[in-house]
Structures are given as structure tokens and as C-alpha cells.
Amino acid sequence: MDAGEQALDTGITGYVCVPGTRSARTGFAAPTVNINNALRALIFGLTLAFIGVIAYSMRDTSAKEGGNAPQFNLTTDEGHHITPNSFGGKVLVLNFWATWCAPCIQEIPSLDQFQKEFAKDGVVVVAVSVDKNPQRYRSFLQHVHVSFDTARDPDANLSAEYGTFQYPETYIIKDGRVVRKLANAENWLSDDMKQYVESLL
């Protein structure tokens, strides 16, 4: 019996090699220790990434007065291509509405007349409906003829991008910036509104 065998027979009992532990006799680390450290680092990294994704998704991208208008590329029912910086005019009036919204319907006549009066000055009104029913939307516009451009966004993606979740809501945009946000139905023919828009031209 050699010295190692004698040690086993003369007092060293219950000694086993467990993966992932350090042997008191040899001093060698099992490779599982490195694997565990790598897993901890991976989990930590994934946790940070997840937190970053959540924080990014919760960022406030809504349109604010004085700030840049959220970007979009919209084709209206009339076939016009509209962006906050390119809409064929000087001032863009971006209105969010729906056929089932009573205040929205109430402001349409004044908004329509407003467009007629200011079209020659470079004011462009675009009314974006969040109606999900295309038949109801088209039927409404066939009965209520308007002079401004219209479009339908059934998933309300554009209005959500602007932070609009109640209707009507309107953004007046000039040079790619939101200069005014109107969170209620307006009388677009009021002296205050006309004077304000004229100041932008």
C-alpha cells in the first residue's frame, strides 16, 4: 500500500471530489466555477439590456409646444404626401378626429371654412381619422364635403406618436416644430384663432 492509500486508510475519511469546488489536497479549481461566473455575467447583462428596452419603450415621444413635431409620412385620401416638413405650404394644421366623436363633428364646419380662407396663404389642414370602420368613414365624408385633406389611421399609430388619446386634438406645425397644441374642439373662425395663424405667416 503506497502513501496515498495509507492516507485513505488512516484517518482521512468522508473526503470526496465535488464538481465546482476546490480540492484541499490538490489546489486545482474545477472548470464549473468559471462556467457559473460566465452565467452570472450573462444574466446580469441580459437584465441590464431588458431594463434598457423597457426604459426606451417608456420614453416620452409625445409632441410638445416648441418641440420638434414627431416624424411621419402620410398619404392623404386625395393622394397628397404629407410630412411635418413637406406639405405644400407654410403652416400645417394636423387634426385628429373620428366620426363617432361629437365635438369633432361640431368643429368641422369652422375648420373647413378656415381652410378655405387661409389656403391662399399657405395653410394646409390635414384631418386624420382614427375610425376603424372604413365604410362608415367613407360614407361620412361623402355626405360632409370638406375642402381640407383627410386620411384614416385605424390603428391610431400617428395620433399615439403625438401623444393624442382623446379627440379632437390639433397640432399647428411650422418649420417642423409644434407651435401650438389644441386639446379641444375649436372655433377656427374666431378672431383670436385667425390673428394667431396670421402671425405665423
N, C-alpha and C positions, 0 to 999 in steps of 0.2 A: 504494500500500500504506500503510495507516494505521499508527499506533504499535503497536497490538496485534498487527497482522500482522507488523510488523518484529520484535517480541519473539520471535515464534514462529520466525522465520527466522534470528535472530542470537544463538543460544546457549541458549534455553530449550527443551530437547528432553526427551522422555520424561515430560512432565507431563500427568497425566490426572486427571479428577474421579471419585473413587470414592465411591459412596453410603456415608454413615455416617462420613465423615472431614471434617476442617475444611480449607478451601482456604486455602493460604498467601497467595494473592493477594487473595481477597475477604473472608476472616474470617467467612463465614457457615457455621453448622453445619447439616449435613443432618438432616432430621427423623428419620432412623433411629436416631440417638443417643438421643432421647427414648423411642422405642419399646423399645430394648434395656433402658434403665433401668426402664421400666414392667414389662417381662417379668421382670427380676431381682427387682423388688419383689413381683410376683405369685407367683413361685416361692418366695421367702422366706416370704411369708405363708402359702402352702399348706403349706410344710414345717412351720411352727410349728403350724398347725391340725392337721396329721397327728400330730405329736408329742403335742399336747393330747388328741386322740382316743385314742391308744394309752395315755397315762397314765391317762385316765379309765376306760378299759376294764379296766386292770390294778389299779384301786384295790381295797383290801381291804374287802369289804362283809360278810364273814362275821360271824356272831353271836358275841359275846364276853360272858363273865360280867360283869355290872354295866352292860353297854351296852344300848342300845335294841334290841328284837327287830326284825329285818327285817320290813317290812310285807308282808302277804299277805291275800288274800280267798279263802277256801276254802269250798266247799260239800261236806259230807261225804256218804257214801252214805246216811245217814239223813235228808238234806235240811237239816241244820243249817248255818247260815252262821257261819264262824269267822274272826276276825281276832285279832291279838295283844292288842287292847284290848277286844274284844267277843266273848265266847264263852259267855256264860251262867253264869259262875262267878267264883271268886276267884283260882284258880291254874290255869294251863293247862300240861298236860304234853304237849308236842309230840314224838312219837316217829316216827323214820324207820326203816323196815324193809322186808323183802322176803320172799316165800315161799321163795326159794331160799337164804336166809340162816339157817344152823343156829342161831347164837346168838340171832337174832331170835325164832325159834320157841321156843327154850328159855325166854325171858323172858316170853312171852305169858301163861302161867298166873298168874304172880305179878302181872303188870301188870293183868290182868283182875280179880283179886281185890282189888288195890289200888284200882281204880276203884270197885268195889262198896262197899268200906269207907269211901272218902272222898267219894263222890258227894254225900252229905247235907251235907258241909262246904263244898261249892263247888269241889271239884277236878274238872276236866274233862280227860280223856285223849283225845287225838286221834292215831291212828296212821296215818301217811301212807306208803303202799307205793310203791316205785319199780318194781314189776312192770310189764313191758311187755306181758305176755300177759294180756288181760282174763279169758279163760276160766279160766286157772289161778288167778288171783286170786279170782274169784268162787267157784270150786269149793272153794278152801281155806277161805274164810270160811263157806261152807255147812256144812262139816264141823267147823270150830272156831268155835263160837258165842262171841262176845265181847260184853261189856257196854259197851265204850267205842266211841266214834265212829271210823269208818275212812274213808279216802279213797285214791284211786290217782292218782299223778303219774308217768305212764310216761316222761316226758322228764326227770324228776328236776330240774325247774326250781326248785321250792321248796327242796329239800334243798341244791342248789348255792348258792342265795341265802344259805343259812345256813352254807355252808362245809362241808357234810357230803358226804363221798365214800366213806365206809365205814359199814357198818351192823352192829348197830343204833347209833343215836345219838339222844339225847334232850335236849330243852331244857325246863327248867322256867321258865315265864314268869309274872311277876306285875306288874300295873300297866304292861304294855307293855315291861317290861325283862327281860332274861335274867338270872335269879338263879343258875342253875346249869346246867352243861353236863355230860352224862354220855356218855362216848365208848365205853362197852362195855355188854354185857348186864348188867342189874342184878337183884338180888333185891329187888323192890319191897315185900316184906313184912318186910324186915329192920328191927330196932329203930332203927338209925341213920336209915334212909330215912323211917320213919314219924315219928320225932321231928323230923327236918328239915322235913318237909312241914307238920307240926302247928305248927311255929314260924312258918310263913308265913301261917297262917290267923288 
